[in-house]
Amino acid sequence: ETACPSMLPYGEVIEAARAEAVAQVPRSNQAIRRLALGRALRSPLMMRASTIEAAVLQRMDVLGSLPIVGEATAGLRRLPLPLPSARGGAWGPVDAERVILFTGCVADTWFTEIHTATVRVLLAAGYRVEAPVTQTCCGALASHSGFGSDADSMADTNISSMAGDATIVVNVAGCGAHLKAYGRYGDGGEGIAARTKDVTEIVAQAIEEGRLPTLASSGHRVVVQDPCHLEHGQKITREPRLLIEAAGYEVVDADPGGMCCGAAGLYQVDHPDTAGQLGVAKAAKIEATGVRLVASGNAGCEMQLRRYLDDGYEILHPVEIYERALSAQKT
């Protein structure tokens, strides 16, 4: 859509066409995919059970060798045991300005450290953070796969659980882009869309307002990968860099041209060959910088980069980099 001079919303057009195509496929042929995207992602119990199983298999060093599952989880962080969850949590003074943490599905099981860093930084900025227990998956993956009714049901749940006027903080670019498109659901959805902010937006604002500090230079560098859902979907590129600079690092751009890393939601699973070519190309651009600390604001992009960069690279969310520097200063 960024490249289209007429600003045609072809993402919505493709999703609608995909839903029509899926409707022509026998339900028996969709059963496993629909179970995963339409049911499991909205079930905290199913997500936690499968993640705990994956964590055990990681420790047995067999997760990557499993058919389908191994490919889908390639590049995954080492999962913690016991498995924490931000869902249902509340932190900070009750009389402070309230923000809602959108926990999502995969983020609250596979990327719990990002939620932890997000909460710590928001508390340091003086916010009260709440994560409604009734929220669910944003619906992006179901929508992209043509399961529109499932995505709509998830949206209805989120519109209800996150009603009000509090800012909604999201730390996965794909989820944020989808929530910001909830305007299609009418008044309730328009409210969600208007109140949704990527975590780098709200933290950058707090830094600029003096609510959070700019730290001394560390003398080190961070290479930034701009997720498509952040750079093109939300037009956000300045704020992640501001966080990294405020953490005391010099910013190095991985790819000023904005080439996709190949993750693209489920594209890396559905089209591994093409996604792999893009992943190799993106990894080569990062390697050419000579910088071993990488910042990415999207969970899928992070996993894709881990697939194609060696173990000597550390890949973190910008808010994790800022939180780490902030904690180090305090100690």
Buried (B, 14 or more C-beta within 10 A) or exposed (E): EEEEEEEEEEBEEEBEEBBEEBEEEEEEEBEEBBEBBBEBBBBBEBBBBBBBEBBEBBEEEEBBEEEEBEEBBBBBBEBEEEBBBBBEBEBBEEEBEBBBBBBBBBBBBBBBBBBBBBBBBBBBBEBBBBBBEEBBBBBBBBBBBBBBEBBBBBBBBBBEBBEEEBBBBBBBBBBBBBBBBBBEBEEBBBBBBBBBBBBBBBBBBBBEEEEBBEBEEEEEBBBBBBBBBBBBBBEBBEBBBBBBBBBBBBBBBBBEEBBBBBBBBBBBBEBBEEBBEBBEBBBEBBBEBEBBBBBBBBBBBBBBBBBBBEEEBEBBBBBBBBBBBBEEEEE
